[in-house]
Amino acid sequence: MSLARQIAYNTALQTGAKITSTLLAIVAFGLMARYLDRGGFGAYTTITAFLQFFGILVDMGLSVIAIQLISEIGQDHKKNFDNIFTIRLLSAVVIYALAPIAVLFFPYPQEIKIGVLVMAPSFFLSSLIQISTVVYQVRLSMIVPTCADITSKLFLIGGIALAARMDGGLVGVLAAILFNNALQWGILFFSSRAWALPRLSFDWYIWRLVYTRTWPIALSILCNVVYLRADTLILSLSKPQEDVGIYGAAFRVVEVLMTFPIMFIGLTLASFARAWSSGDMPAFSRYFQKTFDFMALTAFPLIVGTLFTGAAVMVLVAGPSFFQSGTLLMMLIVATGAIFFGSLFGHLINIINEQKKMLVGYFSVAVIAVVCYLVFIPSYGYWAAASITIATETAVALIGFFIFYKKTRVIPRLGYAGKTLLASGVMGVFLYAFPNLHLAIKIVGGGLVYISALYLVGALTKEMIASLLPKEGQK
């Protein structure tokens, strides 16, 4: 199977699987929100936001660097991966062990401090899942990670339901999440033993090379998490946990949706890295255009659809007490669209080694965002948090584009994006014209209208559909 067809096939597989995984994640979120209610879900949101700051020190952009060092020509791929895995493992053990100690110095209730202690191992396992998935991304073979993700989420739903039935409270829910991550990591680990079993390795040359490449990415991630999650921490310290729960529920949906662009970009990063390292700019430009088109294909209908159905979906999933979260979701979906394109430029900036320039942009946005959070959140609460998030994500996407263009002189052609925007507009007209339809009919009908409009404007052709299927005799 050709590289282009392999990417297309994996994209179709991953898209279908990601839709399934997203639906399961929404079910799990709904069970959690309904059981914990706004106060309990607010505590959960505070715990995860707190631990994400420790995750910065663990992440350091190692996944991107791993893809580069495994994909670049002339590298000892296995040796590089073993050393990167060792860095990730040791740093995760040390840093996540410090989180339960650090939370003791914050004025949080005992429930949140205990929650950080229970949740830290889950974040540790997530860090191992992330770095282990890199090998599958480079091989363009995502069946195992996909099955692991879906299987673990099925068990997560069962675990949350069991915690609710036994009235295990927040700790019971966190224990279910821990089991979910342990199961997912276990599947990845045992499935890779035959050809990619990671081993502890301490090659100091590789460690220096990794840290030389990662420190700009690590600082960029720090700034990214600051402007993305500082709002939640400031909200948790200045408003009741019920307010955090309302905002956290809307942002949780955004986090689920953010996995779509990251999933697709992850499939193509190895190809980008090979093309850039070999100086093949025509191939690099082709990969960029295809990825940009996919961002438009998914982001535009998502934004339009949520603007018309977001509030009803939130009530259906999380319950009537989270009605206000639906209004916030209708605001944050605009930021989600910016995140789709910002993720593309952000990842490619790492591939073309322009991290230091992007770091200046991230830092500027983070400083302005934190100042705005501190000024406005105490008075305006989650409305301020949502508004500032929209502004910051839009700014980051624009900064990323200008840095990417200045280095590569590659600019996206907007013809296909315009067609997807037009098709999304047609779907929006349908949803506006029939406001009283049942929500399920709105979602299914809107999707069918969008697909039909794509076909009519030439954004979806028979050849495109056929290209996703392997030809006879190909594997």
Buried (B, 14 or more C-beta within 10 A) or exposed (E): BEEBBBBBBBBBBBBEBBEBBBEBBBBBBBBBBBBBBBBBBBBBBBBBBBBBBBBBBBBBBBBBBBBBBBBBEEBEBBBBBBBBBBBBBEBBEEBBEEBBEEBEEBEBEEBBBBBBBBBBBBBBBBBBBBBBBBBBBBBBBBEBBBBBBBBBBBBBBBBBBBBBEEEBBBBBBBBBBBBBBBBBBEBBBEBBEEEBEBEEBEBEEBBEBBEEBBBBBBBBBBBBBBBBBBBBBBBBBBBBBBBBBBBBBBBBBBBBBBBBBBBBBBBBBBBBBBBBBEEEBEBBBBBBBBBBBBBBBBBBBBBBBBBBBBBBBBBBBBBEBBBBBBBBBBBBBBBBBBBBBBBBBBBBBBBBEBBBBBBEBBBBBBEBBBEBBEEBBBEEBBBBBBBBBBBBBBBBBBBBBEBBEEBBEBEBEEEBBBBBBBBBBBBBEBBEEEEEBEEEEBBEBBEEBBBBBBBEBEBBEEEEEEBBEBEEEEE
